[in-house]
């Protein structure tokens, strides 16, 4: 805890006297006055003792409080919305004297629950105490925990001081991430990097593309057939890792979503973007998050499991604080996709008008594959139950326009399961559904 000068410390100690301490101080002053009036020296000694006891307790407490340290640990630092996180507090007595009664109170935002309070009886010299409490929030965001407030008392209860530490920690409540099934998307390996088929076409199934030996190369990779052919030491070229790109486009327009709080269509879309983004990163995609405002969050450019973990953390941290935008279209996102939209494009969009729909459709031509999750936002407010026929016809027309542009369209209604919806993006299932639809049309034509 931060130290103060002696004068301010003494003043703080006097202000912290409890009712008992003030009573002793008043009784001691009365005894000293009576000893002067009555001429009793023994009464003077009693009065001085009564006055000295709370003053000594205040001085001792002021000095002791500088020798108390605290620490806080969060498990985990990122907690999904609706799930609990545990906060561990540790108080160390780094002085040579034991502490008195301690009361701990940690500051937490009201959305995480009530302020936790703990009472510690006594901490021995060089000892410590650990306590913990749980927090939970249904709302995404970053929440400040702390600083910790510590109330110190002396063993006799004469003085009580409340001081706050300066350290605080941040708990990030991220969107819920659902485990998605692995599906084969049409054109999913289009993008950046050398493909497996290209490597086979250049080198053949039983041969490898050699290169000259370099200092530090593993001798086990020496290609003896090429060495004999070229007259110099040749090694097998390392297989280039396959790096596919993906873009997750998230519609954050306030006019495009319905509902309030955690049950709104916007929160469902944010959780959907988190689930799909994490799923693609774990499958090896270099995934970026793109919003309708043009804000792009790229993934790590290095390989390895560490970079994947960092990219997932960056994605979730960004989505944890994402808010509605006040724009009316997807124009800024279109500009970003025109500069580099190759690879897989997954769009999560809310309500679209005809103009926005006409501009979204051509973006398919810039991607190797395109999947659109179109939220039927009326089902988040119950409007579909009031105007079912007109809403159905408008929604089907919009879905038809996107399918004609080459998108794999996945309509989404409130209450539906994201893994089940994502499973419909499987290219094999899509081909089977298309074949069944074509055969059904053919049967109808034949019967007619």
HELIX and SHEET records of a PDB file:
HELIX    1   1 UNK A    6  UNK A   15  1                                  10    
HELIX    2   2 UNK A   19  UNK A   38  1                                  20    
HELIX    3   3 UNK A   41  UNK A   64  1                                  24    
HELIX    4   4 UNK A   65  UNK A   67  5                                   3    
HELIX    5   5 UNK A  110  UNK A  112  5                                   3    
HELIX    6   6 UNK A  196  UNK A  203  1                                   8    
HELIX    7   7 UNK A  219  UNK A  221  5                                   3    
HELIX    8   8 UNK A  224  UNK A  230  1                                   7    
HELIX    9   9 UNK A  254  UNK A  256  5                                   3    
HELIX   10  10 UNK A  261  UNK A  263  5                                   3    
HELIX   11  11 UNK A  265  UNK A  282  1                                  18    
HELIX   12  12 UNK A  305  UNK A  320  1                                  16    
HELIX   13  13 UNK A  331  UNK A  339  1                                   9    
HELIX   14  14 UNK A  354  UNK A  361  1                                   8    
HELIX   15  15 UNK A  362  UNK A  366  5                                   5    
HELIX   16  16 UNK A  377  UNK A  380  5                                   4    
HELIX   17  17 UNK A  383  UNK A  386  1                                   4    
HELIX   18  18 UNK A  388  UNK A  404  1                                  17    
HELIX   19  19 UNK A  418  UNK A  423  1                                   6    
HELIX   20  20 UNK A  427  UNK A  447  1                                  21    
SHEET    1   A 3 UNK A  68  UNK A  75  0                                        
SHEET    2   A 3 UNK A  84  UNK A  93 -1                                        
SHEET    3   A 3 UNK A 128  UNK A 136 -1                                        
SHEET    1   B 3 UNK A  78  UNK A  80  0                                        
SHEET    2   B 3 UNK A 168  UNK A 174  1                                        
SHEET    3   B 3 UNK A 141  UNK A 146 -1                                        
SHEET    1   C 4 UNK A 117  UNK A 120  0                                        
SHEET    2   C 4 UNK A 102  UNK A 106 -1                                        
SHEET    3   C 4 UNK A 148  UNK A 153 -1                                        
SHEET    4   C 4 UNK A 160  UNK A 164 -1                                        
SHEET    1   D 2 UNK A 210  UNK A 212  0                                        
SHEET    2   D 2 UNK A 234  UNK A 236 -1                                        
SHEET    1   E 6 UNK A 296  UNK A 297  0                                        
SHEET    2   E 6 UNK A 285  UNK A 291 -1                                        
SHEET    3   E 6 UNK A 244  UNK A 250  1                                        
SHEET    4   E 6 UNK A 344  UNK A 349  1                                        
SHEET    5   E 6 UNK A 369  UNK A 375  1                                        
SHEET    6   E 6 UNK A 408  UNK A 412  1                                        
END                                                                             
